[in-house]
Amino acid sequence: MNPDVHKGVFKLAVWITVTAGILLLILEPGTPSFWISIASLVIGVLLMGVIVLITRVVKGTDGK
């Protein structure tokens, strides 16, 4: 897979995570928006982990 795709998706995941983290500081706890931001934060972190894992596996099989 093209490494540029990995970089692009990783940047998107970082953007989602940072945005959700900032919103968590601003929003009032217990509101629906707060819980949506928590879900977005979790999704962003999971996406970053998946991209890192995929990148390491692909680099391990290609030998590059």
Secondary structure as GFF3:
##gff-version 3
##sequence-region A 1 64
A	DSSP	alpha_helix	3	26	.	.	.	ID=ss1
A	DSSP	alpha_helix	32	62	.	.	.	ID=ss2
###
